[in-house]
C-alpha cells in the first residue's frame, strides 16, 4: 500500500510541476467567468458600512444665542447601502460624512434631532437604505454676567484698640465676569473676596484676596464649568484706631466778668467712642461738640437743655453712633428773668473812625437779663453797660444801626443779657477846621 501511494504521489507531483501554469490560468479564468456571471445575474448588492463618525456643527443661530451641546457628542452610526458591486464593494466609513441636523434647535433643553449621512463623493452610484437616524441631545445656553465683588476681612487679627472699618473695605478689581451655563450662572447669589494676612495687622494695608462664590443656599460654588475673567484679587483693609473720649462744649458771647463756673451743666452722653484712620486720635483728650451763645441762651433752654449735633473731623468714625448730645443745666430752678432799662449814660462807642464825629442817637435800651433770682433782683439799669464796637464797621455820613455787647458791673457776675440788640448812631464827616 505504501509503495503504491508513493508512486501515485510522485506522479501527481510531476504532473503539477509540468502543468502548473495551465492550472493557475484555469483558476484565474474561472474567477473571471464567475465574476462576469455574478455581475450579469446579480448586478446590485446590499452591504453595511459601520463606524461613521457623526459631526456636530452649531448653526449660526446657536452661535448668536450662545447655545451649545451640554456634553460632547462622540457617537458613530452604521448604515446599509445598495448598489452595483463594482461601485460599493470597496466603500468604507471614510467615504461617508454624517452630522447632526441642528436647524430646528432654538432654545436650551433636550432635543431629538436627525442624523444626516451623505457620501463624500457624490459621483458614487448607490442608495442609502438606512433612514430616520436620530439622536437625543441636551442643549445649554451659555451666558456671561458681571457681578459685584464683596470684600471680606473677617479673619484678620488685630491688636486691642484697633478695628477694621468694614464699610470702607474695597476689592481690586471690584467686579468679576462669570461665564457658564445659564442656570448655573444665575444660581450665584454673591461673590466674596476674603482678605488673607499672616500676622497681626496694625495699619491700613493692601493684601491678597481669595475668591469665594456662593449660591442662594449659602453653599460655596466650585464648578469647573464656570469660568472667570479674573481670579487674582487684592483687598484694601482700612485699620482704624479706637478711643473713648469725653464730650465738651464751648460758650460764646460771654461777658468779660461773667463767672462761667456758675453755669453748672452736664452733657448726655458724657462720652463717645470714636475711630480714626491714623494715630491723630492719640493726641485728643476730648471731643468739642460745638458752641452755645450765652446771649442766645433763653430761660426755656435753661430748663429743657440745648441739643447739639455731634460732628467729627473728616475720616473719623462715630463708633457709639450718637448723632447728638444734650447739654442740661443744673440748679436752674432758682434762675429768673427780669427786664431792665439802660440809659444813654451807660451806652458807649469804641473804635470810632477819626474822620467822623459819632453821636449816639439811642437814649435808652430795654434789655432782658437771666440769672439767679437773688442776683438779678439786686441789679438796676445802672449796673448794665452797653458797648458798640465800630472796628470793622463801614461808616458813612448819616445814621446807622450797629450791634452792641453788654457788661454787667460787679465781680464774678452770674447773670447775662439775652437777645441781640442794636443802637442807632449818627456819623458826621469832620471838616479840616474841625480836625
C-alpha positions as CSV (number, residue, x, y, z in Angstrom):
1,X,0.0,0.0,0.0
2,X,2.7,2.5,0.9
3,X,4.6,1.7,-2.3
4,X,1.6,2.4,-4.4
5,X,0.9,5.7,-2.5
6,X,4.4,6.9,-3.0
7,X,4.2,6.0,-6.7
8,X,0.9,7.9,-7.1
9,X,2.1,10.9,-5.2
10,X,5.2,11.1,-7.2
11,X,3.3,11.0,-10.5
12,X,1.0,13.8,-9.1
13,X,3.9,16.0,-8.2
14,X,5.5,15.5,-11.6
15,X,2.2,16.5,-13.2
16,X,1.9,19.6,-11.1
17,X,5.4,20.7,-11.9
18,X,4.7,20.2,-15.6
19,X,1.2,21.7,-15.8
20,X,1.2,24.4,-13.0
21,X,1.0,27.3,-15.5
22,X,-2.1,25.8,-17.0
23,X,-3.6,25.2,-13.6
24,X,-3.1,28.8,-12.4
25,X,-4.5,30.1,-15.7
26,X,-7.6,27.9,-15.3
27,X,-8.2,29.3,-11.8
28,X,-7.9,32.9,-13.0
29,X,-10.2,32.2,-15.9
30,X,-12.7,30.6,-13.5
31,X,-12.8,33.6,-11.2
32,X,-13.2,36.0,-14.2
33,X,-16.0,33.9,-15.5
34,X,-17.6,33.7,-12.1
35,X,-17.3,37.5,-11.6
36,X,-18.8,38.1,-15.1
37,X,-21.7,35.8,-14.4
38,X,-22.3,37.3,-11.0
39,X,-22.5,40.8,-12.5
40,X,-24.9,39.7,-15.0
41,X,-27.1,37.6,-12.7
42,X,-26.7,39.8,-9.5
43,X,-25.9,43.4,-10.7
44,X,-26.8,45.1,-7.3
45,X,-25.7,44.1,-3.8
46,X,-26.5,45.3,-0.2
47,X,-23.8,45.9,2.4
48,X,-23.2,47.6,5.8
49,X,-20.9,50.5,6.5
50,X,-20.0,50.8,10.2
51,X,-18.4,53.4,12.5
52,X,-19.2,56.5,10.5
53,X,-18.3,59.4,12.8
54,X,-21.1,61.9,13.5
55,X,-20.0,65.6,13.4
56,X,-21.5,68.5,15.3
57,X,-21.6,71.9,13.7
58,X,-23.7,74.6,15.5
59,X,-25.9,76.7,13.4
60,X,-25.3,80.5,13.1
61,X,-28.4,81.0,15.3
62,X,-27.0,78.8,18.0
63,X,-23.7,80.7,17.9
64,X,-25.5,84.0,18.1
65,X,-27.7,82.8,21.1
66,X,-24.7,81.1,22.8
67,X,-26.4,77.7,22.5
68,X,-24.2,74.6,22.6
69,X,-24.4,70.9,23.4
70,X,-24.3,70.2,27.1
71,X,-22.0,67.2,26.6
72,X,-19.5,66.3,23.9
73,X,-21.1,64.1,21.2
74,X,-18.9,61.3,20.1
75,X,-21.2,58.7,18.7
76,X,-20.9,56.9,15.3
77,X,-23.6,55.3,13.1
78,X,-23.9,52.3,10.8
79,X,-25.8,52.4,7.5
80,X,-27.0,49.9,4.9
81,X,-26.4,50.8,1.3
82,X,-27.4,49.2,-2.0
83,X,-25.6,49.4,-5.4
84,X,-23.6,47.7,-8.0
85,X,-20.9,45.5,-6.7
86,X,-18.1,47.4,-8.5
87,X,-19.4,50.7,-7.1
88,X,-19.8,49.8,-3.4
89,X,-17.6,46.9,-2.9
90,X,-14.7,48.9,-1.7
91,X,-16.5,51.6,0.2
92,X,-15.8,52.3,3.9
93,X,-16.7,54.8,6.7
94,X,-14.2,57.3,5.2
95,X,-16.4,57.6,2.1
96,X,-19.4,59.0,4.2
97,X,-20.0,62.2,6.1
98,X,-22.5,62.2,9.0
99,X,-23.7,65.2,11.0
100,X,-26.5,66.3,13.4
101,X,-29.2,68.3,11.9
102,X,-29.4,71.3,14.4
103,X,-31.5,73.6,12.2
104,X,-34.6,73.3,14.5
105,X,-32.7,73.8,17.8
106,X,-33.8,77.2,19.1
107,X,-33.5,77.0,22.8
108,X,-31.9,75.2,25.7
109,X,-33.2,71.8,26.7
110,X,-33.5,68.3,25.4
111,X,-34.0,67.8,21.7
112,X,-34.4,64.8,19.3
113,X,-32.6,65.7,16.0
114,X,-32.0,63.8,12.8
115,X,-28.6,62.4,11.8
116,X,-27.8,63.1,8.2
117,X,-25.5,60.8,6.3
118,X,-24.1,61.8,2.9
119,X,-21.5,60.3,0.6
120,X,-18.2,62.2,0.4
121,X,-18.1,61.7,-3.4
122,X,-21.5,62.4,-4.9
123,X,-20.4,60.6,-8.1
124,X,-20.8,57.2,-6.4
125,X,-24.0,55.5,-7.7
126,X,-25.7,53.8,-4.8
127,X,-28.6,54.1,-2.4
128,X,-28.5,54.6,1.3
129,X,-31.2,52.3,2.6
130,X,-31.0,53.3,6.3
131,X,-33.5,56.1,7.1
132,X,-34.7,58.1,10.1
133,X,-31.5,58.1,12.1
134,X,-31.9,60.3,15.2
135,X,-30.0,61.4,18.3
136,X,-31.2,62.8,21.6
137,X,-29.1,65.7,22.7
138,X,-29.1,68.2,25.5
139,X,-28.5,71.9,24.7
140,X,-27.4,74.5,27.2
141,X,-27.3,78.3,26.9
142,X,-24.0,80.0,27.8
143,X,-24.3,83.5,29.4
144,X,-21.8,86.0,30.7
145,X,-22.7,88.0,33.8
146,X,-20.8,90.8,35.6
147,X,-21.1,90.5,39.4
148,X,-20.0,93.0,42.1
149,X,-17.4,91.6,44.4
150,X,-17.9,91.9,48.2
151,X,-14.7,92.4,50.1
152,X,-14.5,90.5,53.5
153,X,-11.9,90.7,56.2
154,X,-13.3,88.5,59.0
155,X,-10.2,86.5,59.5
156,X,-7.8,89.4,60.1
157,X,-6.1,89.5,63.5
158,X,-5.9,92.9,65.2
159,X,-4.3,94.4,68.4
160,X,-6.6,95.7,71.1
161,X,-7.7,99.3,70.4
162,X,-7.9,98.7,66.6
163,X,-10.8,97.8,64.4
164,X,-11.5,97.2,60.7
165,X,-13.8,99.7,59.1
166,X,-16.0,97.3,57.2
167,X,-17.8,99.8,55.1
168,X,-14.5,101.1,53.7
169,X,-13.2,97.7,52.6
170,X,-12.5,97.7,48.9
171,X,-11.6,94.9,46.5
172,X,-9.5,95.3,43.4
173,X,-10.9,94.6,40.9
174,X,-14.4,95.4,42.2
175,X,-16.3,93.2,39.8
176,X,-15.9,89.8,38.2
177,X,-17.3,88.4,34.9
178,X,-18.7,84.9,35.2
179,X,-19.3,82.7,32.1
180,X,-21.2,79.4,32.1
181,X,-24.5,77.6,31.6
182,X,-27.4,80.0,32.2
183,X,-29.0,78.2,35.2
184,X,-25.6,77.7,36.9
185,X,-24.6,81.4,36.5
186,X,-28.0,82.5,37.7
187,X,-27.7,80.4,40.8
188,X,-24.8,82.5,42.1
189,X,-26.0,84.7,44.9
190,X,-22.8,86.6,45.8
191,X,-19.1,86.7,45.2
192,X,-16.8,87.4,48.1
193,X,-13.1,88.2,48.1
194,X,-11.6,87.3,51.6
195,X,-8.5,89.2,52.8
196,X,-5.6,86.9,53.7
197,X,-2.9,88.2,56.1
198,X,-0.5,86.2,58.2
199,X,0.1,88.1,61.4
200,X,-1.4,90.9,63.4
201,X,-2.4,94.0,61.3
202,X,-1.9,97.4,62.7
203,X,-2.1,99.8,59.8
204,X,-4.2,100.0,56.7
205,X,-2.9,97.5,54.1
206,X,-3.4,96.1,50.7
207,X,-3.4,92.3,51.0
208,X,-4.1,89.2,48.8
209,X,-7.7,88.2,48.4
210,X,-9.2,84.7,47.9
211,X,-12.2,84.2,45.7
212,X,-15.4,82.6,47.2
213,X,-18.6,82.1,45.1
214,X,-21.8,81.3,46.9
215,X,-25.2,80.2,45.7
216,X,-28.6,81.1,47.1
217,X,-28.4,78.2,49.6
218,X,-25.2,79.8,51.0
219,X,-23.1,76.9,49.7
220,X,-19.8,77.5,48.1
221,X,-19.8,77.0,44.3
222,X,-16.8,75.2,42.9
223,X,-17.8,74.1,39.4
224,X,-15.2,73.7,36.6
225,X,-17.9,74.6,34.1
226,X,-17.8,78.2,35.4
227,X,-15.1,80.4,34.1
228,X,-14.0,83.8,35.5
229,X,-12.3,86.7,33.8
230,X,-10.0,87.2,36.8
231,X,-9.1,85.2,39.9
232,X,-6.3,87.4,41.2
233,X,-7.7,89.9,43.7
234,X,-6.5,92.2,46.5
235,X,-8.3,93.7,49.4
236,X,-7.6,97.1,50.9
237,X,-8.2,96.7,54.7
238,X,-8.7,100.1,56.4
239,X,-7.4,99.9,60.1
240,X,-8.8,102.5,62.5
241,X,-7.6,103.3,66.0
242,X,-10.3,103.3,68.6
243,X,-10.6,105.7,71.6
244,X,-13.3,106.7,74.1
245,X,-13.3,110.5,74.8
246,X,-15.4,112.8,76.9
247,X,-17.6,115.4,75.3
248,X,-17.1,119.1,75.8
249,X,-19.0,122.3,74.9
250,X,-17.8,125.9,74.5
251,X,-19.6,129.2,75.3
252,X,-19.5,132.4,73.2
253,X,-20.7,135.9,73.8
254,X,-19.6,135.6,77.4
255,X,-19.3,138.9,79.3
256,X,-15.7,139.6,80.4
257,X,-16.5,139.4,84.0
258,X,-19.1,136.6,83.8
259,X,-18.4,133.7,86.2
260,X,-18.7,130.8,83.8
261,X,-18.3,128.3,86.7
262,X,-21.6,129.4,88.0
263,X,-23.2,127.9,84.9
264,X,-23.3,124.3,86.0
265,X,-24.2,121.8,83.3
266,X,-23.8,118.2,82.2
267,X,-23.7,116.5,78.8
268,X,-25.6,113.4,77.8
269,X,-24.0,111.2,76.6
270,X,-20.9,112.3,78.5
271,X,-18.5,110.4,76.2
272,X,-18.4,108.6,72.9
273,X,-16.1,106.1,71.3
274,X,-14.5,107.2,68.0
275,X,-12.1,105.7,65.5
276,X,-9.6,107.4,63.3
277,X,-7.7,106.2,60.2
278,X,-4.4,107.4,61.8
279,X,-2.8,108.0,65.2
280,X,-4.2,111.5,65.5
281,X,-6.7,110.3,68.0
282,X,-3.8,109.7,70.4
283,X,-3.5,113.5,70.7
284,X,-7.1,114.2,71.6
285,X,-8.3,114.4,75.2
286,X,-11.9,115.4,74.4
287,X,-14.4,116.0,71.7
288,X,-15.8,119.6,71.4
289,X,-19.3,119.2,70.1
290,X,-20.0,122.9,69.4
291,X,-20.7,126.3,70.9
292,X,-23.6,127.8,72.8
293,X,-24.0,131.5,72.6
294,X,-24.8,132.9,76.1
295,X,-26.7,135.7,74.6
296,X,-29.0,133.2,72.8
297,X,-29.4,131.0,75.8
298,X,-33.1,131.5,76.8
299,X,-34.9,130.7,80.0
300,X,-36.5,127.8,78.2
301,X,-33.1,126.4,77.2
302,X,-32.0,126.5,80.8
303,X,-35.0,124.5,81.8
304,X,-35.0,122.0,78.9
305,X,-31.5,121.8,77.8
306,X,-29.8,122.5,74.4
307,X,-29.2,119.8,71.8
308,X,-26.1,119.9,69.7
309,X,-25.2,117.7,66.7
310,X,-22.1,115.6,67.1
311,X,-19.8,116.3,64.1
312,X,-16.4,114.6,63.8
313,X,-13.5,115.5,61.6
314,X,-13.3,114.2,58.1
315,X,-12.4,110.5,58.1
316,X,-13.3,109.9,61.8
317,X,-16.0,107.3,62.6
318,X,-18.5,107.6,65.4
319,X,-18.5,104.1,66.8
320,X,-21.1,104.9,69.5
321,X,-23.5,106.1,66.8
322,X,-24.7,109.0,69.0
323,X,-25.7,111.7,66.5
324,X,-26.4,114.4,69.0
325,X,-25.8,115.3,72.7
326,X,-27.9,117.3,75.1
327,X,-26.4,120.0,77.4
328,X,-28.5,120.1,80.6
329,X,-28.1,123.0,83.0
330,X,-28.1,122.2,86.7
331,X,-29.7,124.2,89.6
332,X,-31.8,126.3,87.2
333,X,-34.9,126.3,89.4
334,X,-33.5,129.3,91.2
335,X,-33.0,131.3,88.0
336,X,-35.3,134.0,86.8
337,X,-35.6,136.7,84.1
338,X,-36.1,140.5,84.6
339,X,-36.3,143.4,82.2
340,X,-34.1,146.5,82.7
341,X,-33.7,149.9,81.0
342,X,-30.2,151.1,80.2
343,X,-29.9,154.9,79.7
344,X,-27.5,156.7,77.3
345,X,-25.2,157.3,80.2
346,X,-24.2,153.7,80.1
347,X,-24.1,153.5,76.2
348,X,-20.6,153.8,74.8
349,X,-18.9,153.7,71.4
350,X,-15.4,152.5,70.9
351,X,-13.0,152.3,67.9
352,X,-14.8,155.2,66.1
353,X,-13.1,156.3,62.9
354,X,-11.1,159.5,63.4
355,X,-12.5,161.3,60.4
356,X,-16.1,161.2,61.7
357,X,-18.0,162.7,64.6
358,X,-20.1,160.0,66.1
359,X,-23.3,160.8,68.1
360,X,-25.4,158.1,69.9
361,X,-29.0,158.7,69.0
362,X,-30.4,155.9,71.2
363,X,-31.2,157.4,74.6
364,X,-32.3,154.2,76.3
365,X,-32.3,150.5,75.7
366,X,-34.6,147.9,77.2
367,X,-32.9,144.5,77.8
368,X,-33.7,141.1,79.3
369,X,-31.4,139.6,81.9
370,X,-31.3,136.0,83.1
371,X,-29.5,134.8,86.2
372,X,-30.0,133.5,89.7
373,X,-33.1,135.3,91.1
374,X,-31.2,136.7,94.0
375,X,-28.5,138.2,91.7
376,X,-30.8,139.8,89.2
377,X,-33.1,141.3,91.9
378,X,-30.1,143.3,93.1
379,X,-29.5,144.7,89.6
380,X,-30.6,148.0,88.2
381,X,-30.2,149.5,84.7
382,X,-27.2,151.4,86.1
383,X,-25.3,148.1,86.5
384,X,-25.6,147.3,82.8
385,X,-23.2,148.8,80.3
386,X,-23.7,148.8,76.6
387,X,-20.8,149.0,74.1
388,X,-20.9,149.5,70.3
389,X,-17.6,148.4,68.8
390,X,-17.2,150.2,65.4
391,X,-14.0,148.3,64.5
392,X,-14.6,146.9,61.0
393,X,-18.0,148.6,60.6
394,X,-18.3,150.6,57.4
395,X,-19.2,154.2,58.5
396,X,-20.6,156.9,56.2
397,X,-22.4,160.2,56.8
398,X,-25.8,159.7,58.2
399,X,-27.5,157.3,60.7
400,X,-26.7,153.7,61.1
401,X,-27.8,150.8,63.4
402,X,-24.9,148.9,64.9
403,X,-24.8,145.8,67.2
404,X,-23.8,146.1,70.8
405,X,-22.4,143.9,73.6
406,X,-23.1,144.1,77.4
407,X,-21.2,144.1,80.6
408,X,-22.9,143.8,84.0
409,X,-20.9,145.6,86.7
410,X,-19.6,143.6,89.6
411,X,-17.1,140.8,90.3
412,X,-17.8,137.3,89.1
413,X,-21.2,138.2,87.8
414,X,-23.6,135.2,87.4
415,X,-26.2,136.9,85.2
416,X,-26.2,137.9,81.5
417,X,-28.2,139.8,78.9
418,X,-30.1,137.6,76.4
419,X,-31.0,138.6,72.9
420,X,-29.5,140.7,70.1
421,X,-29.6,144.5,70.4
422,X,-28.6,147.5,68.3
423,X,-28.3,151.2,68.8
424,X,-28.6,154.0,66.3
425,X,-25.7,156.4,65.7
426,X,-25.1,159.4,63.6
427,X,-21.9,160.0,61.7
428,X,-20.7,163.4,60.5
429,X,-17.6,163.8,58.4
430,X,-15.2,166.1,60.1
431,X,-14.0,169.3,58.2
432,X,-10.4,170.4,58.2
433,X,-11.2,173.2,60.6
434,X,-12.9,170.7,62.9
435,X,-9.9,168.5,62.7
